[in-house]
Amino acid sequence: MSLRSSEQGAREIAAAVRGGRVTAVQAVEAALARIEALDGRLNSFRKVLPERALRDAAAVDAALAAGRDPGPLAGVPYGVKDLFDVAGLATAAGSKIGLERAPAGADAVLVARLRAAGAVLLGVQTMDEYAYGFTTENAHFGAVRNPHDLTRTAGGSSGGSAAAVAAGLGAFALGSDTNGSIRVPSSFCGVFGLKPTFGRLPRTGSFPFVFDLDHLGLFARSVEDLAQVYDALQGHDAGDPACAARAAEPVSGRLAGGPLRVAVLDGWFQEMADDDARAAVAAAAEALGARARASLPGAETARSAAFLITAASGANLHRANLRARPGDFDPATRGRLLAGGLLPADALIQAQRLRRRFYDEALAAFATCDLLLAPATPCAAPRLGQAQISLGGRDAPTRPNLGVLSQPLSAIGLPIVAAPIRLEGAAPLGVQLVAPPWREDLAFQAAARLQAAGLAAAPVVDP
């Protein structure tokens, strides 16, 4: 039997491989063939690694033939954002300069964990340069196109990863989220995304952007796949000083859960959303029985604080190259980084204080609810090259403002599942299911209920 991996989720592929109905090599060959046929339209992969993929798939098949357990994700093909170390490959992080780095000597910790679980890496996926952007229109490697509409952005900075999952070019993908770089492309491409609690997953072996804000996470086409992969990724690693020394807390067996008290975020999270985004939230609220409202008055200030911290940290990280070779940066990235380098120290101190104040405000909101519900993006995916979007009743620059609803929540490190809401006649739009620290299980349970209700779904798209 052959298996078209584009039509199967991670759990189905692993079950077929483990049950002998298909080989891991066949599953990976199907994924590689789909990439070959379709990615010329999408540009979701910067580099495909067929030799490694087929070698790893053959190792899974050999383990099964020898009676060994190849892992829960046996033969499942996937991709990673181009800021994860992959042994033997320069970690470009979406940059021209990064191509000159020495090849990575080992896989990133999360990539190694997936290999141990039997998953098979297909390649590295296109991103905004140094993860500084929301549209994945990369001056060096080209724009990623949205599988739902090739004239529109896939979002960013993990745009290649989300687009690949939406188009069935792998069962799932790893991404990163500093200011919304998983939730924005999840929303635009109509897939599930997870930004876990800050410190939950180790960042060891990934190229940094902002130490205080960087999260690693993932995309998938079902809540069950998102949960199974997340469980395989969990665990402390001392290589990341911010990684919490907590035992893994699996969610795969806890998707049903009990009653959930869900409150819809108002104020900023309604004012900055268009009618379609608000409609997606209203539909999700109805499905979850959410009647309560909650307010986070500090959201706008927290977003400003995140902007300052992001710009200053990015400028500091790239200071040497900004001085020595500014012409080798994507012009859009270079401008933001140079501006960040001019920020005074007292602005950063105040930004950190405001960030802490907003964190306390959010924790207080959870005193009366289990989850907060908000739009993931202010609108559906804009067209590639679109200069402005409507935001709060006025025109605003597109690129910096697509994260207007995700950025405040990134700043305080809360766990969030982005669920794709499918309303008839509307483009994909995601909602954020925001949980208290370390309670990813609650966000997963809400996403599972939206999926069971038929409201959240991520079918494979043929671009």
N, C-alpha and C positions, 0 to 999 in steps of 0.2 A: 504493500500500500504506500502511496505517496501522500505527502501532506503539504498543502499550501499554507505556509505559516502566516501569510497575510490574513487568513480567515480564521485563525485560531489565537486564543489567548495563551498566556504563559502556562497556566494550569493545564489547559488541554494539550498543549505541545508536550509538556513534561510527562503527562499521563500516557500519551501515545508512545513516546520514546521508552519510558520505563516498562510499558506493557508490551513492547515488541511490535507494535502495529506500524511503526515507522522508525527509521534510524535517525540518530542525531545528524548524521551527515546529510540525509535527505532533507531534514527540516532546515538546515543551514543553507543548503544549495537552493532551496525554494526562496529563502529570504534574499540571498545574493542575486538570484535571477530577477526578483522583483525590484531590487535596487537598480540593477542594470537597466531594466525596462523603464523605470519611472523617475529615478532621481535626477535625470537630466532636466526635468521640468521643475523640480523642487529645489535642488542644490542643498539638500539637508545634510549630506555627508561631505566633510572636507576631505577625508581619506578613508576609503574602504580597505579592509585588511583581510582579503579572502584566504590567503595562505594560513594565517593564524587561525581564522575561524574554522576552516576545514580541519586543521590539525587538532584543535581543541574538541571539535565535534567527534573526530575519530577516537580521541581519548575517552570520551563519554561512552561511545559504543564499545570500546575495548573493556572498559570497567564493567559494563553490563554483561558482556560475554564471559568475563571472568567471575561473575557472581558478586561483584562489589557494588555498593550503593554509590551512584555517581552524584547524588545530591537531589534536593527537592526541585531544582530548576533544570533538570537534565535535558540538555539539548536546546534550551530556549535561546533564540537569537535576540540580541539587543545591541544598542549603541550607547555611546557616552559623549557628552559635551566635550569640546576640544580644550578643556582645562584640567582633565584628569590625566595623570601620568599613565602611559601605556608603554610597557617595556620595549625598548628598541626604537621608539618614536619620539621626536622632539615635541614637547608640549607647547604648542603655539599659542594657546589661549586666544585664538582669533587674530593674532598679530603677525605682521611680516617679520618683526624683530625676533619673535619667539621661534621662528623656523630655524634660526641660527643656534639655538640652544643645543647642548649635547643631548643625545637620545636618553630617555629615561632608563635608569638601570633596573627599575622594578615597576610593577603596576601599583597604582594608588591602592590604598587599603580597601576601599569599597569595591574596586574592580577585582582585587584578589579574592575578596569574600564571595563575589558572584561566581568567579571561576571555581572556587571550592564547592559552591552550591550546584555546579553543573551547567551554569549559563554560559553562552558562547558569544564573545564580543565580535561584532561585525565591523566596527570602525569608529572613527571619531567624527563628531557632528559640528556643523557650522554654527558660529556664535558671533555676537558683537565683539569687537576688539576689547580684550581685557574685561569682558562682561559689563562694559559701561554703555548700556543702551537698551532700548525696549522694542526695536524693530528688526534686528539682524539684517541690516543693510550694510554689509561689510565692504569697505573700500578695497580690501585686498582679495577677498574670496567670493565676492558677489552677494547678492541678496537671497535670502531664503523665501520661497513663495509658499503661500498658504494652500494646502491641498483642496480646501473648499472653494477657493477662488484664486486662481494664479495671479491675478492682478493685485492681490492684497498681501499685507504683511502677515507673517506667521507669529509676530511678537518677538520679544527678546528679553534677556540676552540668550536664552536657551532655545531660540527659534528652530534651529535645525533638529534638536531632539524632539520637540513637540510635533513638528511637521512630519518627521519620520514615523512616529508612533501613530499619528492620525492616518497616514497613508499605508500603514501596515508594513513598513520597512523595518521589521523587528517588532517583538511583542511588547517591549518597554524600553525606556531610556533613562539614563542618569543625567541630571542637570544641576544647576546651582541657582540660588535665590538670595540676592543681597538686598534688593529693593522691590522685588516682584518678578524676578526673572524666570520663575517656574509658573507662577499664577497668571501672569499676562499671556504667555504663549499657550498655556492650558486653556484659557478663556477663548482666545482667538481661533485655536485649532480644534476645539471641541473634544478635549481629552481630560482625563483625571490627572491631577497633579498633587504632590505632597511637598510642603515645606515643613519639616518637623521642628520641634523645639530647638532653639539655639543650644548647641552642645550635645545634642542627641547622637548625631552621626559624625564620626571623625572625618576631618578634612585632610588627613595625612596623605600626601602625594597628589594634591590638587593645587593649581596655580591660584594664589590669593587675589582678592580685590580689596576688601575692607575687613580686617581681622575681627572687628567688633560686630559685624553684621552678616558675614558670609554663612550661609547654610548650604548643605548638600541635600539633594532630594531626588525625586523621580517622577516619571510620567508613565501611565498605563491606560489601557482602554476599558478596564473594569475595576471596580472597587476590590474585588477578590484578588486580582493580579497585583494591584497596588499594595495590598496588605501582605501578600506572600513575599514579594520582593523586599519590601520594607523590613520584614522579619529577618530575612537573610542578611540584611545590611547592618543590623543593630549590634552594638557591643562597644565597650570602651577601647580606646587606643591611646597610649601615652604619647604618641607622636604629635597629637594635637592638644596643646595645653588647655584649650577651651572645651575639650570633650569631657563630659561629665562621667565620673566613675560610678555609673549606674548599671545594674544588670539589665539585660534585654527584657523588654516588656512586649511579648508578641500580641498582635492584634487579629491575626487570621481567624482564630477560634472565638472571637468576641464581637463579631459584626452585628449580631442580633441585639444584644444589650437590653436595657430596660427603658422606661420612660425618659424622654429628654425634654428639658426646659430650654427652648430656643427663643432668643430675643433678636429682633431685627434692629440693626444699627441705623439710627436716623442721623439728622444733622449733616455733617460733612459727607457721609457715605450715601446720602440721598441727593444732596445738592449738586455733587460733582458727577452724578450718573445721568445718562440720558434716559428717555422713556423706555427703550428696549432693555437696558440694564436694570432699571427698576422693575420692569415686568418680570424679568427672570427671577429677581429676588422675591417678588410677590408670589410667583408660582411655587418657588421652593418653600416659602413660609407656609403657604396653604398645605402643601404636602407634608410638612413637618409639624403641622398644628401650632405654628408659632403665632401667638397673638400679642405677646409682650413687645415693647420697644425699649431700646437702651440707647444711651447717648455717651459718646466719648468726646467731650468738648475740646480736648487737647489735640485732636487728630491733625488739624492744620499745622499747629506748631510743631508737633512730632515729625510731620513730613518735612518741614523746613530744617529741623535738627538733623534728620537723616540725610538730607541734601548736603548740608555742611560737612558732616562726618565723612560721607562718601567722597566728596570732592577733595577734601584735605588728605584723607588717607590714600586715595588713588594717586594724588600728586606726589606724596612722599614716597610711595612705592616706586614710581617711575621717574623720579627726579633726575637720576643720572642720564637716562636715555633721552629725556626731554631736553636736556642741555646739549648732549652730544650729537643726537641724530633726530631732531624734531620732524624732519621731512619723511621719516619712515613710519610715522603714526598715521592712522586714519584721521583725517582733518577734524571730524566731528569729535572724536575722542580727545585729540590733542587740545582742542579749545577748552573742553571741560576740565581737563587735568591742569592746564596752565592757570585757569581761573582758580582752581582749588589751591594751587600753590601760593596764591596771594592772600588767602584768608588769614586774619590775625588770630593769635592763640586764644584770646579771650572769647572769640566767637565759638571756638571748639569747646571751651570749658562750659559756656552757657548751653551749647547744644547737648552736651552730655547730661547736664542737670535737667533740662527739659525732657530729655528722653526718659530719665528715671521717673520724673513726675507723671509722664504719660503711662508708664508701666504700672505705677501704683493706681492710677485711675482705671486702667483696664482690669486689674485684679479686683478692684472694688465692684466693678460691673458683674463679675462672676459670683458675687455673693447672692444674687437672686436668679441666676440662670446657669445652665451648663454650657451653652454654646452661644456665640454671636454670629449673626448671618449678615453678609454684606455683598455687594457686587465685587467681582474680581477686577473688572476694568470699567472705565467710564462709558465705553461704547463697544460696538463690535469692531472687527479688524479694519483699520483704515487702508486706503490704497497705498501701494508702494510709492514712495516719494511724496506722499501727501504732506503738505507743510503745516496744516493746522487742523485742529478738531474743535468742536464746540464743547466748552467746559464751563459749567455753572452759568450758562446764558451768554457767554462771550467766547470769542475765538482765542485759542491758545496754541503755542507750538506743539506739534504732535509728539516728537521724540521724548522730551523730558516729562510729558504729562500723561502718558499712558499708564504710569505707575502711581497715579494720584491716590488711588484707593488701596493699593497694596503696600506702598512705602511706609505709612505710619505704623502698620502692624509688623513689618519687618524690623523696624527699629527696636522693638521690644521682644523679639524672639519667640513669639507665641506659635504653637503648632497649628497649621492650617491645611485642610484638604480643599482643593479647588475642584468643584464638580461642574461638568458641562451640562447646561440646561438647554434642552431642545424644544423650543416653542415653534409651533407650526408657522411656516413662512418666514421665520427669522433666521438670521445668521447665528452661528454658535456664540454663546456668551456664558461665562462661568460665574459661579458664586463662590464666595469664601466661607467656609465652615470653620470658625475660629474657636479653639478650645483653650482652656487654662494650661499653664506650663506642665509638660510631661503627660498630658491627657490626650495624646493622639487617638486613643481608642474611641473617645467620644466623637471626634470629627469623622472617623471612619464609620461609626454607627449611623450618623446622620447621612453620610454619602450613600451608604448601603440602602437606607430607606428611600432616598430620592431615586436610586437606581431601581429598586423593587417597584416603585410607583410608576416606572416608565418615563419619568421626567428627566433623569440624568442618564445619558447614554453616549457611547463613543464608538459607533460602527466604523469599520474601515472605509476610508474615502479613496476612490480612484481618481486621482487628479487628471 
